[in-house]
């Protein structure tokens, strides 16, 4: 199998960056996109050239580190799939692919296809811990949680924090990520004591990191490899509004979605 790759090369955060072309032949259609980059890097290293930097860890679609744009689509064309699960058989022989990093002010490029996603870590840290004692593991049937709430909580908890939602959103919003993190605890009894504080703190941190606001376009849901539903954003908005009313005296005004402009660093494929 033969493919032509156009890959974003950037030596450092301060480097301007450029697209570089590479022609690969003899690829196995059963390879993943990351294995394809491994083959390319072996060839580049053999020539004494700088290999393409990209992130990977589990290669099983559960860690969220491998994400980048494939021909303008976050994680590539296959629904519910991370880049490490994207197989070459899903492309045509001789096809040209454009590989680029996530594009958002809050995700600065470190090198080539790697971006700094520590903004997500700070949003999670802003949510803090739960103080409700959970005790030792119990049989699931002993926990006083309605099945519908448990199912919705587990669906939201499936978020792997890859950043595809930010990359796909025209506003570079992280509301789907933040909504998933707020939802999966907000639906459980253990998450109730800090529910208001969690919503206020995480939304404030989201805005402080420079992410845009949600305008309900839905691209985030379309590219999410874990198929997190956009309803998580509705849950976030409800919790935030309720918490704002209850804590009106202590809440600082935050920008609404309508006040956000498109992120100038965000490039839509």
MORA-V688843 format. One record per residue. RES is the residue in three letters. PHI is phi in radians with two decimals (999 if undefined). Layout:
res=RES phi=PHI
res=RES phi=PHI
This chain:
res=UNK phi=999
res=UNK phi=-2.08
res=UNK phi=-2.40
res=UNK phi=-1.91
res=UNK phi=-1.89
res=UNK phi=-1.99
res=UNK phi=-2.04
res=UNK phi=-1.25
res=UNK phi=-2.00
res=UNK phi=-2.54
res=UNK phi=-1.24
res=UNK phi=-2.76
res=UNK phi=-1.02
res=UNK phi=-1.59
res=UNK phi=-1.30
res=UNK phi=-1.20
res=UNK phi=1.50
res=UNK phi=-2.83
res=UNK phi=-1.61
res=UNK phi=-2.12
res=UNK phi=-1.77
res=UNK phi=-2.40
res=UNK phi=-1.87
res=UNK phi=-2.05
res=UNK phi=-2.29
res=UNK phi=1.32
res=UNK phi=-1.34
res=UNK phi=-1.56
res=UNK phi=-1.01
res=UNK phi=-1.46
res=UNK phi=-1.24
res=UNK phi=-1.54
res=UNK phi=-1.09
res=UNK phi=-1.26
res=UNK phi=-1.14
res=UNK phi=-1.07
res=UNK phi=-1.19
res=UNK phi=-1.09
res=UNK phi=-1.09
res=UNK phi=-1.06
res=UNK phi=-1.16
res=UNK phi=-1.11
res=UNK phi=-1.18
res=UNK phi=-1.13
res=UNK phi=-1.11
res=UNK phi=-1.11
res=UNK phi=-1.55
res=UNK phi=1.38
res=UNK phi=-1.73
res=UNK phi=-1.26
res=UNK phi=-1.21
res=UNK phi=-1.36
res=UNK phi=-1.53
res=UNK phi=-2.60
res=UNK phi=-1.68
res=UNK phi=-2.82
res=UNK phi=-2.51
res=UNK phi=-1.31
res=UNK phi=0.97
res=UNK phi=-2.25
res=UNK phi=1.33
res=UNK phi=-2.13
res=UNK phi=-1.82
res=UNK phi=1.43
res=UNK phi=-1.54
res=UNK phi=-1.51
res=UNK phi=-1.11
res=UNK phi=-2.77
res=UNK phi=-1.41
res=UNK phi=-2.09
res=UNK phi=0.92
res=UNK phi=1.49
res=UNK phi=-2.08
res=UNK phi=-1.10
res=UNK phi=1.22
res=UNK phi=1.66
res=UNK phi=-1.39
res=UNK phi=-1.51
res=UNK phi=-1.24
res=UNK phi=1.14
res=UNK phi=-2.38
res=UNK phi=-1.53
res=UNK phi=-1.03
res=UNK phi=-1.19
res=UNK phi=-1.76
res=UNK phi=-1.40
res=UNK phi=-1.63
res=UNK phi=-1.16
res=UNK phi=-1.14
res=UNK phi=-1.46
res=UNK phi=-2.05
res=UNK phi=-1.43
res=UNK phi=-1.08
res=UNK phi=1.55
res=UNK phi=-1.23
res=UNK phi=-1.78
res=UNK phi=-2.12
res=UNK phi=-1.93
res=UNK phi=-1.92
res=UNK phi=-2.37
res=UNK phi=-1.32
res=UNK phi=-0.97
res=UNK phi=-2.03
res=UNK phi=-2.86
res=UNK phi=-1.01
res=UNK phi=-1.36
res=UNK phi=-2.08
res=UNK phi=-1.11
res=UNK phi=-1.24
res=UNK phi=-1.57
res=UNK phi=-2.90
res=UNK phi=0.89
res=UNK phi=-1.67
res=UNK phi=-1.74
res=UNK phi=-2.11
res=UNK phi=-1.53
res=UNK phi=-1.85
res=UNK phi=-1.14
res=UNK phi=-1.02
res=UNK phi=-1.10
res=UNK phi=-1.08
res=UNK phi=-1.23
res=UNK phi=-1.15
res=UNK phi=-1.11
res=UNK phi=-1.07
res=UNK phi=-1.12
res=UNK phi=-1.24
res=UNK phi=1.24
res=UNK phi=-1.88
res=UNK phi=-1.68
res=UNK phi=-1.73
res=UNK phi=-1.18
res=UNK phi=-1.18
res=UNK phi=-1.80
res=UNK phi=1.21
res=UNK phi=-1.38
res=UNK phi=-0.98
res=UNK phi=-2.12
res=UNK phi=-1.12
res=UNK phi=-1.00
res=UNK phi=-1.22
res=UNK phi=-1.50
res=UNK phi=-1.48
res=UNK phi=-1.38
res=UNK phi=-2.24
res=UNK phi=-1.10
res=UNK phi=-1.02
res=UNK phi=-1.06
res=UNK phi=-1.15
res=UNK phi=-1.12
res=UNK phi=-1.12
res=UNK phi=-1.15
res=UNK phi=-1.13
res=UNK phi=-1.16
res=UNK phi=-1.09
res=UNK phi=-1.22
res=UNK phi=-1.20
res=UNK phi=-1.23
res=UNK phi=-0.97
res=UNK phi=-1.82
res=UNK phi=1.12
res=UNK phi=-1.35
res=UNK phi=1.67
res=UNK phi=-1.05
res=UNK phi=-1.08
res=UNK phi=-1.19
res=UNK phi=-1.12
res=UNK phi=-1.49
res=UNK phi=-1.28
res=UNK phi=-1.07
res=UNK phi=-1.70
res=UNK phi=0.91
res=UNK phi=-1.53
res=UNK phi=-1.93
res=UNK phi=-1.15
res=UNK phi=-1.17
res=UNK phi=-1.08
res=UNK phi=-1.11
res=UNK phi=-1.10
res=UNK phi=-1.11
res=UNK phi=-1.20
res=UNK phi=-1.29
res=UNK phi=-1.17
res=UNK phi=-1.19
res=UNK phi=-1.64
res=UNK phi=-1.17
res=UNK phi=-1.57
res=UNK phi=-1.81
res=UNK phi=-1.07
res=UNK phi=-1.16
res=UNK phi=-1.64
res=UNK phi=-1.26
res=UNK phi=-0.98
res=UNK phi=-1.81
res=UNK phi=-1.01
res=UNK phi=-1.15
res=UNK phi=-1.08
res=UNK phi=-1.09
res=UNK phi=-1.11
res=UNK phi=-1.13
res=UNK phi=-1.21
res=UNK phi=-1.24
res=UNK phi=-1.17
res=UNK phi=-1.09
res=UNK phi=-1.21
res=UNK phi=-0.96
res=UNK phi=-1.23
res=UNK phi=-1.14
res=UNK phi=-1.32
res=UNK phi=1.66
res=UNK phi=-1.26
res=UNK phi=-1.42
res=UNK phi=-1.63
res=UNK phi=-1.44
res=UNK phi=-2.09
res=UNK phi=1.01
res=UNK phi=-1.39
res=UNK phi=1.60
res=UNK phi=-1.10
res=UNK phi=-1.06
res=UNK phi=-1.12
res=UNK phi=-1.14
res=UNK phi=-1.82
res=UNK phi=-1.09
res=UNK phi=-1.18
res=UNK phi=-1.81
res=UNK phi=0.94
res=UNK phi=-1.13
res=UNK phi=-1.42
res=UNK phi=-1.18
res=UNK phi=-1.05
res=UNK phi=-1.08
res=UNK phi=-1.22
res=UNK phi=-1.11
res=UNK phi=-1.12
res=UNK phi=-1.05
res=UNK phi=-1.06
res=UNK phi=-1.14
res=UNK phi=-1.11
res=UNK phi=-1.16
res=UNK phi=-1.14
res=UNK phi=-1.09
res=UNK phi=-1.13
res=UNK phi=-1.14
res=UNK phi=-1.19
res=UNK phi=-1.18
res=UNK phi=-2.06
res=UNK phi=-0.93
res=UNK phi=-1.23
res=UNK phi=-1.87
res=UNK phi=-1.69
res=UNK phi=-1.49
res=UNK phi=-1.06
res=UNK phi=-2.14
res=UNK phi=-1.17
res=UNK phi=-1.58
res=UNK phi=-1.02
res=UNK phi=-1.16
res=UNK phi=-1.57
res=UNK phi=-1.45
res=UNK phi=-1.79
res=UNK phi=-1.03
res=UNK phi=-1.10
res=UNK phi=-1.12
res=UNK phi=-1.58
res=UNK phi=-1.49
res=UNK phi=-2.04
res=UNK phi=-1.57
res=UNK phi=-1.23
